[in-house]
Amino acid sequence: MIEQKVREFWKFINNADFDKLVQVMSEDANVILPNTKEIFNGCNKYIKFNKDYPGRWYAKIEKLIITDSEAITAVKKTNDDGVSHYVTSFFEFENGLIKIITEYWGENGEAPEWRQDKDYLEVYQ
C-alpha cells in the first residue's frame, strides 16, 4: 500500500495531475521544505504550490525505499529546458494516506571549482 501511494504521488506530479494528489494525501497533510524553511499546511496548499510552480517539470524515481510505516524516494526532476534537480523525499503515512512529506532539494550541476582539478575527484555520466 505504501509503495503504491508513493508511486501514484510521483505519477501525479510527473503528469501535472496535481488535483489528483487528494487521492494519496490526507487533507491535513504537511509538506516541509527544510532547504527554504517552508511548510505547506494542507494538501490543497501543496496542490496550489505545484500549480504555481514555474514551467513544466517531470519526475523520475531513481530510488525508492519502503519500510513498514514510511517511504524514501530519490527523484530527478527535469523541466522542458533540460534543467534538473534532485529531491530526496521522506513520506510518513496515517490511515493509508500520506500525512507528512519532508523534501530536501539539491541542484544538479558540476563539482565546485575549488575541487575540479583535484586528483581525488572523478566525474561520472
C-alpha positions as CSV (number, residue, x, y, z in Angstrom):
1,M,0.0,0.0,0.0
2,I,2.8,2.5,0.9
3,E,4.7,1.8,-2.3
4,Q,1.6,2.2,-4.4
5,K,0.7,5.5,-2.8
6,V,4.2,6.9,-3.3
7,R,4.3,5.7,-6.9
8,E,0.9,7.3,-7.6
9,F,2.1,10.5,-5.9
10,W,5.1,10.8,-8.3
11,K,2.9,9.8,-11.3
12,F,0.5,12.6,-10.5
13,I,3.4,15.1,-10.1
14,N,5.1,13.8,-13.4
15,N,1.8,14.1,-15.3
16,A,0.9,17.5,-13.8
17,D,-2.3,16.0,-12.4
18,F,-2.0,17.9,-9.2
19,D,-5.7,17.8,-8.3
20,K,-5.3,14.0,-8.1
21,L,-2.9,14.3,-5.1
22,V,-6.0,14.3,-2.9
23,Q,-6.2,10.6,-3.7
24,V,-2.9,9.8,-1.9
25,M,-2.5,12.6,0.6
26,S,-4.6,13.3,3.7
27,E,-6.5,16.6,3.7
28,D,-4.4,17.9,6.5
29,A,-1.0,16.6,5.2
30,N,2.1,18.8,5.7
31,V,4.9,19.2,3.2
32,I,8.1,20.5,4.7
33,L,11.0,22.0,2.6
34,P,13.9,22.4,5.1
35,N,16.2,24.0,2.4
36,T,13.9,27.0,2.2
37,K,12.3,26.8,5.6
38,E,8.8,26.4,4.1
39,I,5.8,24.3,5.2
40,F,2.6,23.7,3.3
41,N,-0.2,23.0,5.8
42,G,-2.8,21.0,4.0
43,C,-3.0,19.1,0.8
44,N,-4.8,21.9,-1.0
45,K,-2.0,24.4,-0.3
46,Y,0.5,21.9,-1.7
47,I,-1.6,21.5,-4.8
48,K,-1.7,25.3,-5.3
49,F,2.1,25.4,-4.9
50,N,2.5,22.8,-7.6
51,K,0.1,24.6,-10.0
52,D,2.0,27.9,-9.5
53,Y,5.5,26.3,-9.9
54,P,7.1,27.9,-13.0
55,G,7.4,25.8,-16.1
56,R,6.6,22.2,-16.8
57,W,8.5,19.7,-14.7
58,Y,8.8,15.9,-14.9
59,A,9.7,13.5,-12.2
60,K,11.6,10.2,-12.4
61,I,12.1,8.0,-9.4
62,E,15.7,6.9,-9.2
63,K,15.5,5.1,-5.9
64,L,12.6,4.0,-3.6
65,I,13.0,2.6,-0.1
66,I,9.9,1.2,1.7
67,T,9.6,0.3,5.4
68,D,6.6,-0.7,7.4
69,S,5.5,2.8,8.0
70,E,7.3,5.2,5.7
71,A,9.0,5.6,2.3
72,I,12.0,7.5,1.0
73,T,12.5,8.4,-2.6
74,A,15.3,10.0,-4.6
75,V,13.8,11.7,-7.7
76,K,15.3,13.5,-10.6
77,K,13.1,16.5,-11.6
78,T,13.7,17.9,-15.1
79,N,12.0,20.7,-17.0
80,D,11.4,21.3,-20.7
81,D,14.7,23.3,-20.9
82,G,16.7,20.3,-19.5
83,V,17.3,22.0,-16.1
84,S,17.3,19.3,-13.4
85,H,17.3,19.0,-9.7
86,Y,17.3,16.1,-7.3
87,V,14.8,15.8,-4.5
88,T,15.0,13.3,-1.6
89,S,11.6,12.9,0.0
90,F,10.6,11.2,3.2
91,F,7.0,10.1,3.3
92,E,5.1,9.4,6.5
93,F,1.6,7.8,6.5
94,E,-1.5,7.8,8.6
95,N,-4.7,5.9,7.8
96,G,-3.3,4.7,4.5
97,L,-2.6,8.3,3.2
98,I,0.5,10.5,3.0
99,K,0.5,12.6,6.2
100,I,3.9,14.3,6.1
101,I,6.5,14.8,3.3
102,T,9.8,16.2,4.1
103,E,11.7,17.1,0.9
104,Y,15.4,18.0,0.6
105,W,16.3,19.7,-2.8
106,G,19.7,19.8,-4.5
107,E,20.9,21.3,-7.7
108,N,22.2,19.0,-10.4
109,G,25.4,20.5,-11.7
110,E,29.2,20.5,-11.9
111,A,31.6,20.0,-9.0
112,P,32.6,23.3,-7.3
113,E,35.5,24.9,-9.0
114,W,37.8,24.5,-5.9
115,R,37.9,20.7,-6.3
116,Q,37.6,20.3,-10.1
117,D,41.3,19.8,-10.6
118,K,41.9,17.6,-7.6
119,D,43.3,14.1,-8.1
120,Y,40.7,12.5,-5.8
121,L,37.7,13.7,-8.0
122,E,36.3,11.6,-10.8
123,V,33.3,12.8,-12.8
124,Y,30.7,10.2,-14.0
125,Q,27.9,10.5,-16.5
